[in-house]
């Protein structure tokens, strides 16, 4: 378990900025429009993968489930959301 990452961790702007640098160093440079459109997906995927590594796959799966439209629809249907 990584002591700097707990279940309250969010992929804040600094994490996103670091990820953009990481991508750029590998000649991966999505267009601004694409980046803006997909930013929340990128933020969620980074959080998922960071949780996978720091807290375990179960915690990463929880993050992914919170975003999954089918799971959200099911939770809404049973009144849990």
Phi and psi restraints in degrees (value plus and minus 20) as a CYANA .aco file:
   2 UNK   PHI    -107.3   -67.3
   2 UNK   PSI     100.0   140.0
   3 UNK   PHI     -87.9   -47.9
   3 UNK   PSI     -35.4     4.6
   4 UNK   PHI    -108.7   -68.7
   4 UNK   PSI     -27.3    12.7
   5 UNK   PHI    -142.7  -102.7
   5 UNK   PSI     101.6   141.6
   6 UNK   PHI    -144.4  -104.4
   6 UNK   PSI    -197.9  -157.9
   7 UNK   PHI     -91.7   -51.7
   7 UNK   PSI     -19.3    20.7
   8 UNK   PHI    -116.9   -76.9
   8 UNK   PSI     -21.3    18.7
   9 UNK   PHI     -79.3   -39.3
   9 UNK   PSI     118.2   158.2
  10 UNK   PHI    -148.8  -108.8
  10 UNK   PSI     126.2   166.2
  11 UNK   PHI     -98.4   -58.4
  11 UNK   PSI      62.3   102.3
  12 UNK   PHI     -92.6   -52.6
  12 UNK   PSI     158.1   198.1
  13 UNK   PHI     -73.9   -33.9
  13 UNK   PSI     -59.8   -19.8
  14 UNK   PHI     -82.6   -42.6
  14 UNK   PSI     -58.6   -18.6
  15 UNK   PHI     -86.6   -46.6
  15 UNK   PSI     -63.7   -23.7
  16 UNK   PHI     -83.1   -43.1
  16 UNK   PSI     -63.2   -23.2
  17 UNK   PHI     -80.6   -40.6
  17 UNK   PSI     -64.6   -24.6
  18 UNK   PHI     -81.2   -41.2
  18 UNK   PSI     -59.4   -19.4
  19 UNK   PHI     -85.9   -45.9
  19 UNK   PSI     -59.9   -19.9
  20 UNK   PHI     -81.5   -41.5
  20 UNK   PSI     -61.2   -21.2
  21 UNK   PHI     -82.9   -42.9
  21 UNK   PSI     -65.1   -25.1
  22 UNK   PHI     -75.5   -35.5
  22 UNK   PSI     -67.4   -27.4
  23 UNK   PHI     -84.0   -44.0
  23 UNK   PSI     -65.8   -25.8
  24 UNK   PHI     -80.6   -40.6
  24 UNK   PSI     -59.4   -19.4
  25 UNK   PHI     -83.6   -43.6
  25 UNK   PSI     -39.1     0.9
  26 UNK   PHI    -126.5   -86.5
  26 UNK   PSI      -1.0    39.0
  27 UNK   PHI      37.8    77.8
  27 UNK   PSI      14.6    54.6
  28 UNK   PHI    -129.9   -89.9
  28 UNK   PSI      87.7   127.7
  29 UNK   PHI    -154.2  -114.2
  29 UNK   PSI      64.9   104.9
  30 UNK   PHI     -84.7   -44.7
  30 UNK   PSI     132.1   172.1
  31 UNK   PHI     -84.5   -44.5
  31 UNK   PSI     136.6   176.6
  32 UNK   PHI     -78.1   -38.1
  32 UNK   PSI     -63.0   -23.0
  33 UNK   PHI     -81.2   -41.2
  33 UNK   PSI     -65.8   -25.8
  34 UNK   PHI     -83.5   -43.5
  34 UNK   PSI     -63.2   -23.2
  35 UNK   PHI     -80.5   -40.5
  35 UNK   PSI     -67.1   -27.1
  36 UNK   PHI     -83.6   -43.6
  36 UNK   PSI     -62.9   -22.9
  37 UNK   PHI     -82.0   -42.0
  37 UNK   PSI     -58.3   -18.3
  38 UNK   PHI    -121.0   -81.0
  38 UNK   PSI     -13.6    26.4
  39 UNK   PHI     -77.9   -37.9
  39 UNK   PSI     -64.9   -24.9
  40 UNK   PHI     -85.7   -45.7
  40 UNK   PSI     -56.2   -16.2
  41 UNK   PHI     -84.5   -44.5
  41 UNK   PSI     -64.9   -24.9
  42 UNK   PHI     -80.2   -40.2
  42 UNK   PSI     -66.7   -26.7
  43 UNK   PHI     -77.9   -37.9
  43 UNK   PSI     -64.6   -24.6
  44 UNK   PHI     -85.6   -45.6
  44 UNK   PSI     -62.9   -22.9
  45 UNK   PHI     -86.3   -46.3
  45 UNK   PSI     -59.5   -19.5
  46 UNK   PHI     -81.6   -41.6
  46 UNK   PSI     -65.8   -25.8
  47 UNK   PHI     -80.6   -40.6
  47 UNK   PSI     -63.7   -23.7
  48 UNK   PHI     -78.4   -38.4
  48 UNK   PSI     -69.5   -29.5
  49 UNK   PHI     -89.1   -49.1
  49 UNK   PSI     -55.5   -15.5
  50 UNK   PHI     -86.0   -46.0
  50 UNK   PSI     -61.9   -21.9
  51 UNK   PHI     -83.1   -43.1
  51 UNK   PSI     -62.8   -22.8
  52 UNK   PHI     -73.2   -33.2
  52 UNK   PSI     -66.8   -26.8
  53 UNK   PHI     -95.3   -55.3
  53 UNK   PSI     -61.6   -21.6
  54 UNK   PHI    -109.4   -69.4
  54 UNK   PSI     -54.9   -14.9
  55 UNK   PHI    -139.6   -99.6
  55 UNK   PSI     -29.3    10.7
  56 UNK   PHI      89.0   129.0
  56 UNK   PSI     136.6   176.6
  57 UNK   PHI     -82.2   -42.2
  57 UNK   PSI     -54.9   -14.9
  58 UNK   PHI     -78.5   -38.5
  58 UNK   PSI     -63.5   -23.5
  59 UNK   PHI     -87.0   -47.0
  59 UNK   PSI     -58.8   -18.8
  60 UNK   PHI     -82.6   -42.6
  60 UNK   PSI     -60.1   -20.1
  61 UNK   PHI     -83.6   -43.6
  61 UNK   PSI     -56.1   -16.1
  62 UNK   PHI     -81.9   -41.9
  62 UNK   PSI     -62.2   -22.2
  63 UNK   PHI     -82.4   -42.4
  63 UNK   PSI     -65.9   -25.9
  64 UNK   PHI     -84.2   -44.2
  64 UNK   PSI     -58.9   -18.9
  65 UNK   PHI     -84.5   -44.5
  65 UNK   PSI     -53.2   -13.2
  66 UNK   PHI     -83.8   -43.8
  66 UNK   PSI     -44.8    -4.8
  67 UNK   PHI    -116.7   -76.7
  67 UNK   PSI     -40.0     0.0
  68 UNK   PHI     -85.2   -45.2
  68 UNK   PSI     101.2   141.2
  69 UNK   PHI     -83.5   -43.5
  69 UNK   PSI     -53.7   -13.7
  70 UNK   PHI     -90.3   -50.3
  70 UNK   PSI     -61.3   -21.3
  71 UNK   PHI     -85.8   -45.8
  71 UNK   PSI     -63.5   -23.5
  72 UNK   PHI     -81.3   -41.3
  72 UNK   PSI     -61.1   -21.1
  73 UNK   PHI     -85.3   -45.3
  73 UNK   PSI     -60.3   -20.3
  74 UNK   PHI     -84.6   -44.6
  74 UNK   PSI     -64.1   -24.1
  75 UNK   PHI     -83.6   -43.6
  75 UNK   PSI     -58.7   -18.7
  76 UNK   PHI     -85.7   -45.7
  76 UNK   PSI     -59.9   -19.9
  77 UNK   PHI     -84.3   -44.3
  77 UNK   PSI     -51.9   -11.9
  78 UNK   PHI    -117.0   -77.0
  78 UNK   PSI     -13.6    26.4
  79 UNK   PHI      57.7    97.7
  79 UNK   PSI      -1.3    38.7
  80 UNK   PHI    -115.9   -75.9
  80 UNK   PSI     -16.3    23.7
